[in-house]
């Protein structure tokens, strides 16, 4: 499934290679891939509105060379 707006484009799929299924998220601009398991997804569902603002700042982690 493709999810996009004027700021980002990601492809979502279910990865079944591990012990349990998890969400695979691929950044279509960079090719970077991340995974979220059921507990991480549930945690996102319970976060209060606005609590992800620090993560949305690309200078926080996306534009650093710490990988």
Secondary structure, 3 states (H helix, E strand, C coil): CEEECCCCEEEEEEECCCCCCEEEEEECCCCCEEEECHHHHHHHHHCCCCCCHHHHCHHHHCCCCCC
